[in-house]
Amino acid sequence: MTKLYPLKFKPILKEKIWGGHTLNYKSETLSKDTKIGESWELSGVEGSVSIIEDGALKGENLNSVLKTYNQDLVGVSNYKRFGNEFPLLIKFIDAKKNLSVQLHPDDTIARAKHHCMGKTEMWYITKSDKGFIIADFKDKIDKGNYIKRVKDNTLQEALKYIDVEPDEVYFIAPGLIHAIGEGVMLAEIQQTSDITYRIYDWNRVDDEGNTRELHQQEALDAIDFTSKEPKVDYDNKNNTLNKVVHNTYFKTDFLPVESYCKIDLSEKDSFSILMNVGPDADLQCDGKSYTFKNYETFLIPAVISQVELKVKAGKFLVVHI
């Protein structure tokens, strides 16, 4: 078998009614007017499986490589836990307009209704042009009041709007009502799941005058009406893996690099994902050098024990399980 190396995948670009144009450069064939809302950087989701962009495994997809390399790719414990299903979905999101107000089910609901994992996720804000997010209700609300507001079309008045700045992090637990507001770009790390319950879409219509489907009944079974604090505080010491969000689904660290940083992965029984949320950098592994551009992502297989990053002043998210 081919020796595993740092894997970069072709971005899967998703056109959205609310999307912008910042991510369009990732495709040579897209019209500059195409509204790209999401770049799926690393995905094992059926119908949107990532394809390796270069190297000896160029053209292979993530799921087939996982079936071939098993624990060498993802780690012993991860392979026992998830088998041939890659457990994370990694995205960059560009919100030119507001996303729908939505929430996601937990594992129990998702397995029962959709035969898949639930959706726990986190956001790292990369850009904000006077942007905001929605996370939770501004005041405590119960199920009865929620239903009344849906019927009266006043739900938007009960939501908690949060102005956001670059480098801020927000944890979006299952059941938490949320939305990304216009003018925000972010990196999203989540379980492998594409299940979303849409509850409000700003009364907008598409070019043919149609509204998007809402999922009010499904949402009622999944909403968490207890108050949450979604913002996550973290340290930013240079050349250090600063803990951001660690839970059973993923562990994300923030790594600011000044000049040079060696990342020791030898103690991790897991793959690692590197997301570049700063300027272009140089990634080195086993004596080889890889260009690591802004808004790019690398999957580092579990058998790789060390990588190095070189950049004058860089910023990275490092994710594993």
C-alpha positions in Angstrom: 0.0 0.0 0.0 1.0 3.6 -0.6 2.6 5.2 2.5 0.1 7.7 4.0 1.0 11.4 3.9 -0.8 14.7 4.8 -4.0 14.6 2.7 -5.6 17.6 1.1 -9.0 17.2 -0.5 -10.8 19.0 -3.3 -13.3 21.4 -1.7 -17.0 20.6 -2.2 -18.6 23.9 -2.8 -22.3 24.3 -1.9 -24.5 27.0 -3.6 -26.8 28.6 -1.1 -29.5 31.3 -1.3 -27.6 33.1 1.5 -24.1 32.5 0.2 -21.4 35.0 -0.8 -18.5 35.0 -3.3 -15.4 34.8 -1.1 -15.0 31.0 -1.5 -15.6 31.0 -5.3 -11.8 31.1 -5.9 -11.7 27.5 -4.8 -13.2 26.4 -8.2 -11.8 27.4 -11.6 -15.1 26.7 -13.3 -17.6 28.6 -11.1 -19.1 31.9 -12.2 -18.1 34.8 -10.0 -21.8 35.4 -9.4 -22.5 32.0 -8.0 -23.6 32.2 -4.3 -21.3 29.8 -2.5 -22.3 29.4 1.1 -20.2 26.4 2.2 -16.9 24.8 1.3 -17.0 21.2 2.6 -13.3 20.6 3.2 -13.5 17.1 4.6 -16.6 15.0 4.3 -17.7 11.4 4.3 -21.4 12.3 3.9 -23.1 10.2 1.3 -23.3 12.1 -2.0 -20.6 14.6 -0.9 -17.6 12.5 -0.2 -14.2 14.3 -0.4 -11.7 13.4 -3.1 -7.9 13.6 -2.5 -6.4 16.5 -4.5 -2.8 15.5 -4.9 -0.1 13.0 -4.2 0.0 9.2 -4.8 -3.6 8.8 -3.6 -4.9 11.6 -5.9 -8.5 10.8 -7.1 -9.3 8.4 -4.2 -12.2 9.4 -2.0 -12.1 9.6 1.8 -14.4 6.6 2.4 -12.4 4.3 0.2 -9.1 5.3 1.8 -10.6 4.7 5.2 -11.7 1.2 4.2 -8.2 0.5 2.9 -6.1 2.0 5.8 -8.5 1.6 8.7 -6.8 2.5 12.0 -3.7 3.8 10.2 -5.8 6.6 9.0 -8.0 7.4 12.0 -6.4 5.6 15.0 -7.2 2.4 16.8 -9.9 3.6 19.2 -11.6 5.8 16.5 -11.8 2.8 14.1 -13.3 0.6 16.8 -15.8 3.4 17.6 -16.8 4.5 14.1 -15.6 1.8 11.8 -15.6 2.9 8.1 -17.6 6.1 8.8 -15.4 9.2 9.0 -16.8 10.9 12.2 -16.3 14.6 11.4 -17.5 17.1 8.8 -15.3 20.1 8.3 -16.5 23.3 6.6 -15.8 27.0 5.8 -19.0 29.1 5.7 -19.5 32.5 4.0 -22.8 34.2 5.0 -23.6 37.1 2.6 -27.1 37.0 4.0 -28.7 35.5 7.1 -28.9 31.8 7.3 -32.2 30.3 8.4 -32.8 30.0 12.2 -32.4 26.3 12.9 -31.3 23.6 15.3 -29.9 20.1 15.2 -31.0 16.8 16.9 -28.8 14.9 19.3 -27.6 11.4 18.7 -30.7 9.7 20.2 -33.2 11.6 18.1 -31.0 11.5 14.9 -30.5 7.7 15.2 -34.2 7.1 15.8 -35.5 9.4 13.0 -32.7 9.6 10.5 -30.4 6.6 11.2 -27.4 8.8 11.5 -25.4 10.7 14.1 -26.7 13.9 15.7 -25.0 17.2 15.1 -22.7 18.8 17.7 -20.7 21.7 16.3 -18.5 24.7 16.9 -17.8 27.9 15.1 -14.5 29.8 14.8 -15.2 33.3 13.4 -12.7 34.2 10.6 -14.2 37.4 9.4 -17.0 39.7 10.5 -18.3 42.7 8.6 -20.4 44.1 11.4 -21.8 40.6 11.5 -23.8 38.7 14.1 -25.0 35.3 15.1 -28.1 34.0 16.8 -27.7 31.6 19.6 -30.5 30.8 22.1 -33.4 33.0 23.1 -32.8 36.4 24.7 -35.1 35.5 27.6 -36.2 32.2 29.0 -39.0 30.7 26.9 -41.2 27.6 27.3 -42.7 25.3 24.7 -46.1 26.9 24.9 -44.8 30.4 24.3 -42.6 29.1 21.5 -45.5 27.5 19.7 -47.5 30.8 20.1 -44.7 32.8 18.6 -44.4 30.5 15.6 -48.1 30.9 14.9 -47.9 34.7 15.4 -44.7 34.9 13.2 -43.0 36.7 16.1 -40.3 34.2 16.8 -37.5 36.4 15.5 -38.3 38.9 18.3 -37.5 36.3 21.0 -34.0 35.4 19.6 -30.7 36.3 21.1 -28.6 38.3 18.7 -24.8 38.4 19.3 -22.4 40.8 17.6 -19.2 38.8 16.7 -15.6 39.5 16.0 -12.8 37.5 14.3 -11.2 34.8 16.4 -14.2 34.3 18.6 -15.5 30.8 19.2 -19.0 29.5 19.8 -20.1 26.1 20.8 -23.4 25.0 19.2 -24.9 22.0 21.1 -27.7 19.9 19.8 -31.1 21.5 20.5 -29.7 25.1 20.6 -31.5 27.5 18.3 -29.0 29.3 16.2 -28.2 31.1 12.9 -25.2 32.7 11.2 -25.9 36.3 10.3 -25.0 38.2 7.2 -21.4 39.5 7.0 -19.9 36.5 8.9 -17.3 33.9 7.7 -16.4 31.0 9.9 -14.8 27.6 10.2 -17.2 24.9 11.3 -16.3 21.6 13.0 -19.1 19.1 13.5 -20.2 15.5 13.7 -20.7 13.8 10.4 -24.4 14.7 10.0 -26.4 16.9 7.6 -29.6 17.0 9.6 -31.0 20.4 10.2 -34.4 21.5 11.5 -35.2 24.9 10.0 -37.7 26.9 12.1 -37.6 30.4 10.6 -36.3 31.7 7.3 -36.9 35.5 7.4 -40.0 35.1 5.2 -37.8 35.0 2.1 -38.6 33.3 -1.2 -36.6 32.0 -4.1 -36.6 33.2 -7.7 -39.8 31.4 -8.3 -41.6 32.8 -5.2 -41.3 29.6 -3.1 -40.5 29.6 0.5 -38.0 27.0 1.9 -39.4 24.1 3.9 -39.6 24.5 7.7 -39.5 21.6 10.2 -41.5 22.8 13.1 -42.8 19.5 14.3 -39.4 17.8 14.3 -37.9 20.9 16.0 -40.4 20.7 18.9 -39.0 17.3 19.8 -35.4 18.5 19.7 -35.3 22.1 21.1 -33.4 22.6 24.3 -35.3 25.3 26.2 -32.7 25.6 29.0 -30.5 28.6 28.7 -27.0 28.2 27.2 -23.8 30.3 27.0 -22.4 29.5 23.6 -19.3 31.7 23.7 -16.0 29.9 24.4 -13.0 31.7 25.9 -9.5 30.3 25.2 -5.8 31.2 25.5 -3.7 32.2 22.5 -0.1 31.4 23.4 2.2 31.3 20.4 3.5 27.9 19.2 1.2 26.1 21.7 -1.9 24.0 21.3 -4.4 26.1 23.3 -7.5 24.1 24.3 -10.7 25.5 22.8 -13.5 22.9 22.7 -12.9 19.4 24.0 -15.8 16.9 24.1 -16.6 13.3 23.2 -17.2 14.2 19.6 -14.1 16.3 18.8 -11.2 18.1 20.4 -10.2 21.5 18.9 -7.1 23.5 19.8 -6.1 26.9 18.6 -2.5 27.1 17.4 -1.0 30.6 16.7 2.4 30.1 15.1 5.2 32.5 15.2 7.9 31.6 12.7 8.1 27.9 13.3 6.3 25.2 15.2 6.7 21.4 15.5 3.5 19.5 16.4 4.1 16.2 18.2 1.3 13.8 17.3 2.9 10.7 18.7 0.7 10.5 21.8 -2.5 10.8 19.9 -4.4 7.7 18.9 -6.3 9.7 16.3 -6.1 11.5 13.0 -5.5 15.2 13.2 -7.1 17.9 11.1 -5.3 21.2 10.4 -7.4 24.2 9.3 -5.5 27.3 8.2 -7.4 30.3 9.4 -4.5 32.7 8.9 -2.0 33.6 6.1 -0.5 31.1 3.7 2.0 28.8 5.4 4.4 25.9 4.7 3.6 22.4 6.1 6.4 19.9 6.4 6.2 16.2 7.0 8.8 13.4 6.5 11.1 15.7 4.7 8.5 16.9 2.2 7.0 20.4 2.0 3.4 21.2 1.3 1.9 24.6 0.5 -0.8 25.4 3.1 -2.9 28.3 2.0 -5.5 30.4 3.9 -8.9 28.5 4.1 -7.3 25.2 3.3 -7.5 22.0 5.3 -5.2 19.0 5.8 -6.0 15.6 7.2 -3.0 14.1 9.0 -3.3 10.3 9.2 -2.9 8.7 12.7 0.3 7.0 11.7 2.1 10.3 11.2 3.8 11.3 14.5 5.0 14.8 13.7 4.4 17.8 11.4 6.0 21.2 11.2 4.5 24.6 10.3 6.5 27.6 9.0 4.9 31.0 8.7 5.7 34.5 9.9 2.6 34.8 12.0 0.0 32.1 11.4 -3.2 30.8 12.9 -4.5 27.2 12.8 -7.2 25.0 14.2 -6.0 21.6 15.2 -8.8 18.9 15.6 -8.7 15.3 16.7 -10.9 12.8 18.6 
